[in-house]
Amino acid sequence: MDKLIVSPAPHVHSGDSVRRNMLLVIAALMPAYAVSIAAFGWGTLITTSISVAACVACEWVLAKFVLKQQSTIGDLSAVLTGLLLAFNLPSNLPWWIVLIGAIVAIGVGKMSFGGLGQNIFNPALVGRVFLLISFPAQMTTWPLPQGFDGSYIDAATGATPLAAMKEVVKGNASAVSKLPDLWDAFVGLVGGSFGEVCAAALIFGGLLLICTRVITWHIPVSILATAALFAAVTGWCGVLPAGFGTGEYVLMTLCTGGMLLGAFFMATDYVTSPMSPWGKIVFGIGIGLIVMVIRTWGSYPEGMSFAILIMNACVPLLNKIRPKRFGEKKK
């Protein structure tokens, strides 16, 4: 007769793993990456290659020689960090600035806390914000889509839709003419960080992650719904100039800047987001509000990176939002 063996949970492995989830997120980013390569050419490939290689190398060196632990580059988390960092950069950014950003992302944002699963803030955004503060001119010089024409550094540059939208919200009617066609913003024919310009590809990738249960709907939906409601209220208050409707402003708000990239791929990071469904919803609402406040009244036209990092700091508190245990009495 077989003996009854009792062991602690879990008893059945789901087959899930860090490497599998990283692969799925990388795969979900590929449609947006393909559009970026077609739109921005060599700069996209160069920036991504440097960012990914530097992140992987930095993690290997720190794990082996500083932390004295087994290398974790096989789980592909460093590859994903490098890819997400690159997605948040202009495609014409000098290679040495990309290198600095990757070292800060891994060295400060991740490994200084002990490695994967222990970092407080999203590493890619730590690197991006560091570069934005340290090199504001280079980080806000946005190339325009031109394919493989022109050179890597000397690409044609121009204002992003968000810069024009800030002027529109301030009541500048002439700025409406500077806004791109909504379809161009949807398919990626606008300037900006190369990984955030194609709304259609980012939505497709985000839905893929939800359908494969890599992420849940709570954070993306709460971010996008909050931003849309904020934009709608702004339009209803009559601050928009004539000829620019509330509906158009709401759609432009959702399709431009880092809204979709942040909602689907950055804010949903397992380590730096809440665990409970209600915690995730509050987390998303906070991000949506902070983004729109910065976009409307702040000095920067975009605020997604700052909003996610601020809410990352609130995650320990939000993790206290959890359902009452069965049988627990109210205090």
N, C-alpha and C positions, 0 to 999 in steps of 0.2 A: 504493500500500500504506500502510495506516494505521501511524503510528508507535506504538511501545509507550511508554506514559506511565506512569512510576513515581512514586508519591506516597506520603507517610506515611499510616498508618491514622488514623482510620477511613475506609473507602472507601464504605460504604453507610450513610446516615442512617436511624435507626430511626423517625423521626417524633416521637420523644419530645422534650419541652421542659419548662423550669421552669414556664411558664404552664399547660401541660396538666396537669402533676402537681398544681399548686396548685389548679386547678379541680376535679380529681377528689377531692382531700382535702376541699375546701369542700363539694362535693356529698355526700360521705360523712358529713359532720357535720350535714347538713340534717335527717335524721330525728330526731336527738337535739334539735336546735334547735326543731323543730316541737313536740315534746313539752314542751320547756321553756316555750315561748310559751303553750301551753295551760295549763300548770301554774302559772306565775308571772306571766303577764300582762304589763302595761306595763313592769315593771322589766326584764324580759328584753330587750325591744326598745330601751329607753332605754340600758341598759348596753352593749349590743352596738353600737348606732349611735355612741355616744361613743368607744368603744374603737377601732373600725375607722377612723372618721374621723380620730381623733387619731394613730393609727399611720401612716396614709397621709400625712397632712399633715407629720408630723415627719420621715418619711423623705425626702419631697420637699424640704423646707427644708434638711435637713442635706446631702443629695446636691448640691443646686444652689449653696448659699451657703457651706458649710463644706468639703466634700470636693471641690467644683468638678468634679463628674463628671456624666455623663448620668443622669437620673432613672431609677430601676428600679421605680417603682411599677406599671408595666405588667405586670410578671411576677406580680403578685398576692400576692407573699410578705408584703408589709405587711398586706394584707387578711386573710390567713390568721393572721398573728401577732395582729392585733387580735381576730379571732374566737376564737382559742384562749385569749387572755388573758381575754376576757369569759366564756368557758366556765368559767374557774377562779375566778370572782368571785361573791359573793352578788348576787342580782338587785336587792336594795334598797340597794346601795352608793351613797353620794352621788356625784354626777356629777364633782365636782372630784377625788375620790380615783381614780376611773376614769381621768381625764385624766392624773394624775400617773403612774399605772401604765403607761399607753401610752407616755408620753414616756420613762420609764426603760427599758421593753422595747426600743424602737427606738433611742433615743439611747445607752444604755449597753450593752444586751445585743446590739445588732446593728451599728449604724453606727460605734461607737467602735472596732470591730475592722476596719473598712473596708467593711462592707456584706455582702450575701448571699454565702455561701460561705466567709466568713472568720471568722465568729463562733465562739467556743469553746463558749458555753453557749446553751441554748435561750432565745431572747429573751422569749417569752411567760412562761416560768417565772421569768426574772430579774425581770420586772415584778411578777409575782404574789408572789414571796418578799419583794421590797422592800416591797410594801404590807402583807404579813403582819407583817413586823417593825416597820414604821413606824406602822401603824394596826391593832393587834391586836384592839381591841374591835369596830371596824366590820367587820373581815375575818372575825370569828368570830360575827357575829350573823346567824343563818341564817333566812331566811324560809321559811314553810311553804307548800306548794302551795295556792293559792286562786284560780287563774284570773285574771280581770280584775276581781275584786271587791277593794275596798280601794284604798289609794293606793300610790304607788311606794315612798316611804320608810317609811311607818308600817304596813308589812305585818306580819301576825302572825308571830312568830318562835318557834323552839323548838330543842331539841337535835338534833344529827344522829345517825344510827345508830352512827357510829364512836365518838362520845362515850359512848354506852351500852355499846358493845362493850368499850371499855377497862375499864369498871367490871366487866363480866361476867368478863373475863379475870383481873381481880384477885380474883375469887371473890365478888363482890357479887350474891347471888341475886336481890335486889329489882330489880336493873337489867335483868334478863331481860324484865320486863313493859314496859320502856321501848322495847324493840326493835320496829321495825315488822314487819309481816308480810312474809315473803320475797317474796311476789308484788308487794306495794307497792313494794319496793325494785327489783324487776325491771322494772316498768313506769313508774317515776318518780313515785310518790306519797309522796316523803319530802323532808325538808329537806336543804339543802346548796348547794354551788356549782351554779348552775342547769344547767350543761352536763354534769354528771357523774351526774345522778340517775337517768336512764333506762338501765338496763343493756341492755335488749333493743335499743334503738335504737343504742347504742354498739357492741354486738356485730355488728349488721347492717352498720353503717358500716365497722367494722374488717374484716369478711369481704369486703366490697366492695373495699377497698383491696388485700387480698391477692389476690383473684381477678383484679383488673385489673393486678396486678404493680406497683402503685405502691410497696408495701412487701413484705417477705418475712415468713415466719412466725416466723423465728428469735427476734426480740426479744419480740413479744407472748407467744408460747408459753412462752419461758423465764421471763419475768416471772410470768405467771399460774401456771405449774406450780410455781415456787419458792415463791410466796406460798401456794398451796394445800397444798403439802407442809409448810411451816412451820406453818400453821394446824392441819393434821391432827396433827402431832407435839405441838403445844400441847394439843390435845384429848386425845390418848392419854396425856399425862403426868398427866392428872387434875386440871388446874387449873380447869376449867370447873365451874360450879355444877350441882347436880342439876336436871334438866329442860331442859338446853340441851346438845344432842348435838354430837358432833364434826362430823358431816356438815352440820348446820345452820350451825355456825360457819364451816366452809370456804366454803359457798355465800354466806353473808353477807359474808365477807371479800372475795370476788371481785366481788360485785354492788354494794357500797357504796363511798362515797368516790371518790377519783380513780383507782382501780385500772384500770378499763377505759379511761377517757379517756387516762390516762398510757401504758398499754401499747400501745394502737393508734395514738394520734395525737400524743403528745408525745415519747416515747422513740425513736420511729422516724424522727425528723427526720434527713434525709440528712446535713446538715453536722455535726451533733453526735453522731452514732452511728458505730460502727466499720464498716469496709468489708467485712471477711471474715466468712464464716458463723460460724466458731468465735469470732471476736471479738464478734459480735453475741450469741451465746449466753452467753458470759461476762458481757457487758454486761448482759443481761437478768437473769441470776442475781444479779448484784450489786445491781441495782435491787430485785428481789424481796426479797432478804435485808434490805437497809437499810430498805425500807418496813415490813416486819413487825417489825423491831427497834424502830423508832420508834413504830409503832402499839401495841406490847406494853409497852414500858418507857419510852418518851420522854414529854416533857411535852405534845406535840401529839398529838391523836388520829389525825392523818393525816401521812404522810411522803413521799408520792409526789413532790412538787416537790423536796424536799431530796435524795431518792434519785437522781433523774434528773440534777440539777445536779452532785452528787458524782461520779457515773459519767461525766458529760460531761468532767470534768477528767481522767479516766483513759483517754479515747479515744485520744490519741496513743500510749500504751503498748499498748493493746489492738490497735491497727492493726499492731503488729509480729507479731501472731499471724496467720500466713499459711501456706498450704501450701508444701512444699518444691518448688523449681523442678525441672523435669525434668532429670535428669543431675547435680543438685547433690550434692556429697559431704558426708557428715556431718563436722562439725568436732569 
